[in-house]
Amino acid sequence: MIEPLDIERFGAIARIVLNRPDAGNTIDETLAEAFAEAAAQVASDCEVRVVVLTGAGSLFCGGGDVRAMAAAPDGASAVIDRITSNLHRGIVTLFEMSKPLVTVVNGPAAGAGLGLAILGDIVLASESAHFTSAYTAIGMTPDGGTSWLLPRLIGLRRAQEMVLTNRRIGAREAEAIGLVSRVVPASDLRSVEDEITTALDRGAMAATGKARWLLRTSYERSLADHLAIEAQSIVQAASMPEGQAGIASFLNRRR
């Protein structure tokens, strides 16, 4: 039996690979449960410093497995409830962990796959990738964090158009509007991923994790309150071994 999700390890870098290519990496109950477990595993592993999320095959993720939902003996609502419970648990884990997350969008992303695609701190997209909300086209509403992430990334007006009209956003437009960080030719996608993850792996993990938290929570407070927290954070960072080593390295012109 083929596992619906793989975890690949390359030193301190962990790759979570959605592995249902024959089904467009759509999310059924088994994949959702495996995703939540994988997220918890990489987030809690102290030897993992960088996490990558990508898909196997030609699609990143086509969203929920609608066929599986329709065929569920206890009805679509029940199976969707179970899928979203695990999927959202995994999303929160990856979002709140202190380690940087890189999403590598190797192909089209739709529905919940859109939410997973744009979850990363850095989002690399293949030239073949495109992004679609797709929910209202089948009488559904957004999940996977899409209605939370989209307005923050591309603004409310663009988010409204994407969600309400299901307009497909190509890779280059996604880059232009800030939906993804960078568009990369398919043949270069893995090498660029390796370049970025290697750079992140060499970084100061405590500082990276706190910077990630500062960015993530900045919408929650006023500028004055946020400045106070920034001051507290940087003072604390300067007193830690990473900060002290970083200052010394800068002064001695070494990494």
HUBELDA-V802421 format. One line per field, one symbol per residue. burial: + if it has 24 or more other C-alpha atoms within 12 Angstrom, else -. Layout:
BEGIN
burial=???
END
This chain:
BEGIN
burial=---++++----++++++++++-++++++++++++++++++-++----+++++++++-+++++++++-++---------++-+++-++++++++++++++++++++++++++++++++++++++++++++++++++------++++++-++-+++---++--+++-+-+++++-++--+++++++----++-+++-+++-++-++++++++++++-+----------------+---+--------+---------
END
